[in-house]
């Protein structure tokens, strides 16, 4: 939509109408004076139509501006004095602003032809004040109208581009917020869901053992639950550091995590150790935590092996467990662990595979392998 200063345009329109009414002569209620009055009304209405909505159909605008130019030439023919030619100038200029290029040029040519003919045949080709070439000049304002429209369209294009950029920025910010929410949700799941599930399992075991009178087993279950609480506090601290994007020591943190799960010397490191970005370190630790927790839950008593491989272009974490030697825990876990691991790896542009082992010494166990670029 073309925009302009509506107040200023109205002021200009009313000024042109007032000048014409004050100067065009003769005016009267009969004969030539009546014709002049009628044409003044028609020209004034055509000029006031400049303020019609910009979405007026182009054909309607073409008809009205063409009629206005013809009425302007007629007013020049029937009047003896005045500045009625101002109507032609402003109508032609508005045609350049509102109409397509070819139509605007056609209206301008029509105005020059009619007004030039009026001055040539009715005023006289050698009039000392206004020659016939003056009539031809009524088509010149179309250039100003076309330039004005081009400038306004350029402004509109810049405004639309700015609005589009703003919408894109808002969408990007919203996406970033949603991504961050997803990351926090995964971290909360890793810390709370796993820890609380394990604590709940051992407390239920202790409660069930009370009826047997085996205080040693009750005490062992209670101690295990207490150790899980302490471990949960450590994991919560890791999560807070990760959310603050602090750089965690990968090997030290991974070793401590494995030892706290009850498996010493289970970590094997291959390749040249290098410092990884904070986001990669955080997600590798969370994937390891998820895999170790799942192994403890679904394969109690099984041997666990963790391998961290540094290649030239990638880092690979493999967590493998053998078949369970105890009864797997039932009814615990959120079911979101594997989904969370896949989301983490996908955010880093890597791949994750997880599934049962069907051959080798760990046959009947489970393996999780995450390959992360970088």
N, C-alpha and C positions, 0 to 999 in steps of 0.2 A: 504494500500500500504506500502510495506517495504521500509524504508529509510536508506541510509547509506552515508558515505562521498564519493561521486563519484570521486572527485579528487584523494583521496588516493588510491581508488581501481584501477583507471586507472594507477597510478604510479606503483603499485604492479604488475599489469598485464604486463606492458611494461618491467619492470625489469626482470620478469621471462622469457619473450620471449628473451630479450637481453642476459641473462645468458646462455640460451639454445643454441642460435645461436653461441655464443662465445665459448662454450665448447663441444658441441656434435660433434663427428667425427666418420667416415669420411664424408666429403661433396664433391660433384662433379657433373658432368653432365652425368654420365653414371654409370651403375651397382649399387653397394651398395651405393656409394656416392649420386646418384640420388634418390634412395629410401629414404635415410636419409633426403635429402632436402624436398622431397614430404611430408614425415611424419612430419617434422618440421612445414611446412606450415599448414597441417591439425591440428596439435596440437595447433599452435598459433591461428588459426581461432576459434577452440573450446574454448580456454581460453578467447579470445576477446569477445566471445558470452556471457560471464558473464554479459556484460553491456547491453544486450537486455532489453527491458521494462519488469517490474515485472509482467505485466498482460499477458505475453506469455502463451499460453495454456500448462497445465502440461504435456500432452502427447508429445508435441514438445520439451519441455525442457528435458524430460526423454530420448527421442531419441538422441538428440544432446549430452547430457552428457554421455550416454552409448557409443555412437560412439567415443567421445573424450577419454574415458577410454580405449577402445580397441586400438585406435591410439597410446595412450601413451605406452601401453604394447608392441605394434609392434615396436615403436621407440626404446624401451629398447632392443628388440631382434635384430634389424638390426644395431644398432650403436655399436661402439667398446668402446667409452668413452664419458663422458659428464654428464650433470645433467638433462637429459630428464625426469627423474622420478619426477621432480618438477611439471610437467604438471599433473601427476596422483594425486599428493597430493592436488593441488589447485582445480582440477576439482571435486574430491571427496568431499572436504570441501564445495564447492559451491553447490553440490548436496544436502548436508545436510541442507544448508541454503534455497534453493529454492524448493526442492521437498517435497512431503508428506513423513512421516516417513518411511513407508514400502518401497516406491520406493527409498528413499535415502539409506536405509540399503542394498537394493538389488544392487545398483550401487557400494557401498563400498565393498560388498562381491565379486562382479565381479572383481573389481580392485585388491583386495588382491589375488584372485585366479589366475588371468592372470599374474600379476607382479611376484607373488611368483613362478609360473610355469616357467616364463622366466628366473628368476635367478637360479632356480633349474636345468632346462634342458639345458640352453644355456650359462649361466655364470659359473655354477658349484655349487653344494651344499656346497662345502667346500672352496669357494673363500675367500681369506684372508681379503679382504676389505668389500665386500658386500655378505653376505650369503643369502640364499633363504628366511630367515625370514624377511629380509629387504623389500622384495617385499610384504610380507603380511602386513607390516606396512602402506602401501599406503591407506588402508581402514580406518585408525584411524582418519584422519581429519574430517570424517563425524560427529564425536561427537562435534567438535568445531563448525561446521556449524549448527547443530541442536540447540546447546546452543545459538549461535548467533541469530538464527531466533526467538527462544523463548524470548530472551531478547528484541529483536526489537519489537516483537508483544506486549510484556508487555508495552513498551514505547508507542506504537501506541494506546493501550487500554487506557492508562492514558491520552494521548492527546485527544482522542475522548471523554473520560469522561469529561475532562476539557472544551472541546468545547460544549458538551451537557449542562454542568452546566452553561456555559456562555450564551447559547441560552435561557435556562430556566430563568436565571436571567434577561435577556433583556425582555423576554415575561412577566415576573412578574412585572418588572418596567413599561412596557407599560400598563399592566392591571391596575396597581395602578394609573397611570396617567389618564387613561380613567375613572376609578372610581371617582377620584378626580374631573375631569371635569364634570361628571354627578352630583356630589354633589354640585359643584358651580353653575351649570345650574339650579338645583332645587332651590337653595337659591336665585339666581337672579330672577327666576320666581316668587317665593313667595313674594319678596319685590317689584319688578317693576310691574309685570303683575297685581297683585291685587291692588296695590296702584294707579297705573296709570289708571286702569279701573274705579275704584271708583271716582277718581278725574275727569276723563273725563265725567262720567255719571252726576255728579253734576254740572259741568260747562255747559254741554249741557242743563240741566234742567234750570239753571239760564238764559241761552241764550233764551230758549223758553219762560220763564216767563217775559222777558223784554217787549215782545209785549203785554202782558196782563196789564202792568202798575202796577202790584202788587209788589211794591218795597220791602215789608217785606219778601215775599217769595223768591224774587231774593237775598236779603241779607242773608236769611237763607241758601239758596243753596250755596251761595258764602262762607259763614262761614263754612259750612260743608266741602266744598272742601279744604278750608284753614286748617281745623283741620286734614283732611286726609294727607295733605302735611306734617304737623308736625309729625303725626303718622308714615308716611313713613320714615322720618328722624330717628325716634326711631328704627324702624324695620331695617333700613340700619345699624344702630349702632349694633343691635343684630347680624345681619348677619356677620358684620366684626369681631365681637368677636368670633362668631362660627367658621368662617373660620380660625381664628388664634388659634382655639382649646382652647380658654379661657373657664373656668368653669362658666356657668351662674347659678344664683340662680333660680331654677325651679319654686317654688311657687310664689316668688315675681314677676318674669317675666311673669308667666301665669296670675296672678291676674291683673297686669298692662295692659296686652294685652286685657283681658276680659273687664276691665273698660273702656279702650279706645274705645272699640267697642260699648259702650253705655249700657252695661249690668252689673250692679253692683250686688254683692252678688249672682252671678250665679255659683260660683265654690264650689263644695263639695269635701272634701278630706276624704278618708276612709283608714284605716290601719295605720301602723306605718311609718311616713315619714322618708325617708333615702336619703342620697346623692347618686345621680346616676352618672355614667360616663359622661364626657363632651359630647361625641358623642350621647348618649341616650338623654340627656337633650336637646341638640340642635334639634334633630329630633322630640321629643315630642312637643317642642314649635312650630316647623314649621308645624307639623300636625294640632295642635290646631289653628294656624293662618289660614291655608288653610280652615279648617272646618268652622271657624267663618266668614271668608270672603265669602265663598259659601252660608252660611246661610243668611248673610246680603243681598247678591245679589239675591238669588232665593226665599227667604222667608222674605221679608221686613216686619217689624212690629211683627214678631213672637217671642214668648218667647224662650229663649235659656238657656240650662242647661249644665254645664260642670262638669264631675266627674273624679277625679283622684284617682285611687285605688292602694294602695301598698299591694301586696300579698307577700308571702314568696319567691316565685320564679319568679314573674312577676310584671310588672307595666302596668296598664290599663288606657287609656285615652278614655273617652266617651264624645262626643259632640252631643247634641240632640236639635232640634228645633221643635216647633209646626208648624201648618199650617200658611201660610202667611196671613197677614191682609191687605197688600197693593199689588200693582201691581208689579210682579217680573220684574226685569230689563232684557231687551232682547238685544241680540247682543253684550254682554260684556263677557269677560273671554277668556282664551286661550284654554280651553278644556283639559288642561294637569294637572289640580289640583289633581283629583283622582288618575291618573297614578303616579304623583309625590309622593303622600302619600303612595301608595302601594310599590313603590321603596324604600322609606325610611324605612318602616317597614320590608321589605324583607332583607335589608342590615343588620338589627339588629336581624334577625332570628325570627321575630314575625309574627303575622297575622293581617290583617285588614279586617273588614266587613263594608259595607256601603250600605244603602238602605232606602226605604220609611218605615214609621211606619204605620201599618195597624190596630192597636188597641190601646186602652188606651186613656188617655186625650190628648196625642200629636198625635192622629191619623190624617193622612194627612201631617205629618211633615217628617223629615229626621233624620237619626242617623248615626254617624261615630264612630266606636269603634276600637281602636288600642291596641293590646295586645303585649307587648314587654317583652321578657325574661330578667330577671335581675332586 
